[in-house]
Amino acid sequence: MSSIIKKDKPLVSVIVPVYNMQEYLDDCVNSIAESLYPAIEIIIADDGSQDDSYRTAMKLAEKWRQRCSIKIIRQKNQGVSSARNNAIAAASGEFILPVDGDDKISPQFIGDAVSVFLKDSKVKVVIPRAEKFGEEHGEWVLPDFSLELLARKNFICATAMYRKSDWKKVGGYCEDFKGFEDWDFWIAMLKEGGNVVKLGDIGFYYRKRKGSKRIADRRFKKEMISKLNQRHPEFFQRVLGGPLRFHRSWSKLFNRLERFYIRLIHGYRAAWQ
């Protein structure tokens, strides 16, 4: 570990899952290594890339070796959940910050997030304000946290900080998901309580590009909803009055109408008996 890390600061492990990110990895890792927070390690998990992502990661590890530790993990292509889980398992930090290999963070984000955790032990997740770059520009406006909104919408970006201990408690990211695995993860972490804080400054830069993972995830909507209902039935029952529906925003209304219809049918049957 580099001598620059201060012993009085909790270590933050920044997790970078990579699949064919050679073109963008420099920008991503440079933004992390230039953080103003002194106690960080970077763990790059190469998920079976077919380009020069691994070689690029090795060069970055050498470039920044005097400033922070950069560990590199290689695995066969198993998906982003597996890459994140394997990287976090190897992480030494008290806090975890995932950053996808084509995105960037601001220099102050890590330090600001750690300060929030140290002030309030009830905080489970710290979210940055986000800005888009690449093929789109402007702020990516994320709503304030509520459990009811979380039940209907994946609105917490993957690049948010949490404790490694909470990752362990929920069993990590579910590797069965083909998309929106971060939504499942946030539900698992927050469904039984815990505060979520959104910072006031732009801390995350989300690269918009054709074929990006967030766009590709939409193809798996039906499968995703089925898996979410299988994994968190009590949560959806408590918050939405029933399962999450394909038209997610209407879930609560559909469940209410279904309950009314069932009561109506039972009433008719009882009247005719």
SULURNOR-V689624 format. One record per residue. N is the residue number from 1. PHI is phi in radians with two decimals (999 if undefined). PSI is psi as a letter, one per 30 degrees, with the letter a starting at -180 (none if undefined). NEAR is the number of other ideal C-beta (glycine too) atoms within 12 Angstrom. Layout:
BEGIN
N;PHI;PSI;NEAR  N;PHI;PSI;NEAR
END
This chain:
BEGIN
1;999;k;22  2;-1.11;k;20  3;-1.21;f;13  4;-1.22;f;21  5;-1.20;k;24  6;-1.57;k;16  7;-1.21;f;11  8;-1.53;g;10  9;-1.92;k;23  10;-1.17;k;29  11;-1.30;k;31  12;-1.95;k;43  13;-1.73;j;40  14;-1.69;j;47  15;-1.77;k;48  16;-2.13;j;52  17;-1.31;k;45  18;-2.32;k;45  19;-2.44;j;35  20;0.94;h;23  21;-2.01;g;38  22;-0.89;e;26  23;-1.17;f;19  24;-2.03;f;32  25;-1.11;e;43  26;-0.98;e;28  27;-1.03;e;27  28;-1.10;e;38  29;-1.17;e;43  30;-1.04;e;25  31;-1.13;e;37  32;-1.28;e;44  33;-1.15;f;37  34;-1.50;g;26  35;-1.00;k;35  36;-1.32;f;25  37;-1.38;k;35  38;-1.45;f;26  39;-1.88;i;30  40;-2.30;l;48  41;-2.27;l;42  42;-2.04;k;48  43;-2.12;j;41  44;-1.70;k;48  45;-1.90;j;46  46;-1.45;j;39  47;-1.61;i;36  48;1.22;h;23  49;-1.04;k;30  50;-1.83;f;15  51;-1.81;a;19  52;-1.67;g;19  53;-1.03;e;35  54;-1.13;e;28  55;-1.11;e;21  56;-1.09;e;31  57;-1.09;e;36  58;-1.08;e;22  59;-1.13;e;21  60;-1.18;e;37  61;-1.08;e;29  62;-1.21;e;16  63;-1.04;e;20  64;-1.85;g;29  65;-1.11;f;20  66;-1.42;f;15  67;-1.82;e;28  68;-2.73;l;34  69;-1.40;k;31  70;-2.15;j;36  71;-1.73;k;33  72;-2.20;k;33  73;-2.01;k;32  74;-2.06;k;25  75;-2.58;l;28  76;-1.13;l;16  77;-1.07;j;19  78;-2.28;f;23  79;1.79;l;27  80;-1.17;e;40  81;-1.11;e;35  82;-1.10;e;29  83;-1.07;e;40  84;-1.11;e;45  85;-1.06;e;34  86;-1.16;e;30  87;-1.19;e;42  88;-1.18;e;39  89;-1.04;e;24  90;-1.56;f;25  91;-1.38;k;36  92;-1.77;f;25  93;-1.32;l;37  94;-1.26;e;26  95;-2.04;k;40  96;-2.10;k;47  97;-2.32;j;49  98;-1.36;k;47  99;-2.40;j;50  100;-1.14;l;40  101;-1.17;f;45  102;-1.95;g;36  103;-1.87;l;42  104;-2.48;l;36  105;-2.17;l;46  106;-1.49;l;28  107;-1.09;f;22  108;-1.63;f;23  109;-1.02;e;43  110;-1.06;e;44  111;-1.08;e;31  112;-1.11;e;32  113;-1.17;e;44  114;-1.05;e;36  115;-1.02;e;23  116;-1.11;e;31  117;-1.07;e;36  118;-1.24;f;20  119;-1.50;f;14  120;-2.53;j;17  121;-1.25;f;13  122;-1.41;f;16  123;-1.30;k;30  124;-1.84;e;35  125;-2.43;k;42  126;-2.07;k;40  127;-1.89;k;39  128;-1.52;l;38  129;-1.22;k;32  130;-2.18;k;36  131;-2.32;k;28  132;-1.54;k;25  133;-2.57;l;23  134;1.72;c;22  135;-1.43;f;15  136;-2.34;l;19  137;-2.34;l;13  138;2.00;l;16  139;-1.21;k;18  140;-1.58;j;27  141;-1.35;j;15  142;-1.89;k;29  143;-1.22;l;20  144;-1.18;l;17  145;-1.30;k;26  146;-2.67;k;16  147;-1.13;e;27  148;-1.13;e;25  149;-1.19;e;25  150;-1.08;e;36  151;-1.19;f;38  152;-1.94;f;31  153;-2.60;k;23  154;-1.56;i;30  155;-1.98;g;31  156;-1.65;j;37  157;-1.17;l;39  158;-1.08;f;41  159;-1.49;i;46  160;-2.46;k;42  161;-1.63;k;48  162;-2.63;l;46  163;-1.47;k;34  164;-1.09;e;33  165;-1.08;e;20  166;-1.27;e;30  167;-1.03;e;33  168;-1.12;e;19  169;-1.06;e;18  170;-1.63;g;28  171;1.42;g;19  172;1.34;a;32  173;-1.36;k;39  174;-1.23;k;31  175;-1.50;g;22  176;-1.46;f;23  177;-1.41;k;34  178;-1.63;f;25  179;-2.88;l;30  180;0.98;h;37  181;-1.10;f;35  182;-1.21;e;35  183;-1.08;e;38  184;-1.00;e;39  185;-1.11;e;40  186;-1.18;e;38  187;-1.07;e;42  188;-1.03;e;31  189;-1.35;e;39  190;-1.90;f;35  191;-1.13;f;28  192;-1.78;g;17  193;2.06;l;14  194;2.07;k;28  195;-1.55;k;23  196;-2.14;k;33  197;-2.06;k;29  198;-1.83;k;30  199;-1.28;l;32  200;-1.50;f;15  201;-1.88;l;21  202;-1.12;k;28  203;-2.16;f;41  204;-2.38;k;41  205;-2.08;j;34  206;-1.74;j;36  207;-1.41;k;35  208;-1.64;k;22  209;-2.64;l;21  210;-1.09;k;13  211;1.35;g;16  212;-1.15;l;24  213;-1.05;e;34  214;-1.10;e;31  215;-1.26;e;16  216;-1.10;e;17  217;-1.04;f;24  218;-1.06;f;17  219;-1.16;f;15  220;-1.81;g;23  221;-1.02;e;23  222;-1.10;e;19  223;-1.11;e;19  224;-1.05;e;29  225;-1.11;e;30  226;-1.06;e;22  227;-1.18;e;27  228;-1.07;e;40  229;-1.13;e;27  230;-1.18;e;19  231;-1.49;f;27  232;-2.33;h;32  233;-1.09;e;20  234;-1.15;e;18  235;-1.10;e;30  236;-1.18;e;31  237;-1.09;e;19  238;-1.19;e;19  239;-1.60;e;26  240;-1.92;f;35  241;1.30;g;22  242;2.77;a;27  243;-1.22;l;29  244;-1.24;k;40  245;-1.75;l;27  246;-1.03;e;18  247;-1.54;i;15  248;-1.05;e;30  249;-1.11;f;16  250;-1.71;g;17  251;-1.00;e;29  252;-1.13;e;26  253;-1.15;e;18  254;-1.03;e;23  255;-1.16;e;27  256;-1.14;e;17  257;-1.11;e;17  258;-1.13;e;20  259;-1.13;e;18  260;-1.09;e;16  261;-1.11;e;15  262;-1.12;e;15  263;-1.11;e;14  264;-1.11;e;14  265;-1.07;e;14  266;-1.10;e;14  267;-1.14;e;13  268;-1.07;e;12  269;-1.09;e;11  270;-1.15;e;10  271;-1.21;f;9  272;-1.59;f;8  273;-1.45;none;7
END
